[in-house]
């Protein structure tokens, strides 16, 4: 596969230093580190190794990846390992995709308090799903949830939302039978939406009282308890959108979906079209016009600003599991689910060697298609002596 002609790294290399200087007072440590990692990724600065083809003997230098989770080029290995682990947990039941969003005015608060509000988003979405599912009026079962945080829309604006992939059923409260949802129907979204809003606002109020929220710039007035209470009242009068997409066709589709979503970054290099005269053009889909393909052009500085809106706090987990998929005791709970479903072993495709999605890629010779092997190490270079450049191998 040929590398994209234009990469996010190219934009940072060409205009990053001017952007740093212009926004010196606004760039945090995380944003600066992300810029540095993406700029240095697969260049001499990080060192690398020499590869040689087993068949034709051709050699090339392959520089190391930065492995930063915000880098468009560094998600492949992490994605493959994560998917391999998830593959063993798939159950032979329908899976549903539920999305939780928050109003734009709440997203403003979230941007200034990422760690606190994003964590609230996770907890409230998970509690909403597990609470409604446990209600005998709706399902009456224990639920398993895999939740993935995305903070962007197609045009890179800040739009935090949670993608939840949920098996269509679960063990009964006493753990003696499997309770399946109705065919093609999971849980009522209006009920989910109202409970989600109530839980979220309760936690938001608690975070404010505990002094965990900060307000700056246009939001500074919300530090006043009366103004914050007024904003909460506005939230209560606003519909919070929760929607369920059609169920997946089967576990294989679930794995394919997770492969596309879990390790995605704000924009893929493949969406970049051009970089000229200080402007970046990229493709996007307008979901308000039936996913119509469009092109947006931004100043390079504005593109970088939007890209960096989506950096996450250090140590923040953007993929989390709840219910019978929670990390504590997950293997035992999955085993119980398989027992209740009368499924003894893991999916056959795993035993056969795994889905192509989860296989690690072996370097291929660009000349003859043979296997490339490491034969030597390339030490790290000094950034001052070696210009940043992409590994085009």
Buried (B, 14 or more C-beta within 10 A) or exposed (E): EEEBEBBBBBBBBEBBEEBBEEBEEEBEEBBBBBBBBBBBBBBBBBBBBBBBBEEEEBEBBBBBBBBBBBBBBBBEEEBBEBBBEBBEBBBEBBBBBBBBBBBEEBBBBBBBBBEBBBBBBBBBBBBBBBBBBBEEEBBEBBBBBBBBBBBBBBBBEBBBBBBBBBBBBBBBEEBEEBBBBEEEEBBBBEBBBBBBBBBBBEBBEEBBEEEBBEBEEEBEEBEEEEBBEEBBEEBEEBEBBBEBEEBBEEBBEBBBBBBEBBBBBBBBBEBBBEBEEEBBBBBBBEEEEEEEEEEBEBEBBBBBBBBBBBBBEEEBEBBBBBBBBBEEEBEEBBEBBBEBBEEEEBBEBBEEEBBEBBEEEEBEBBEEEBEBEEEEEBEBBEBEEEEBBBBEB
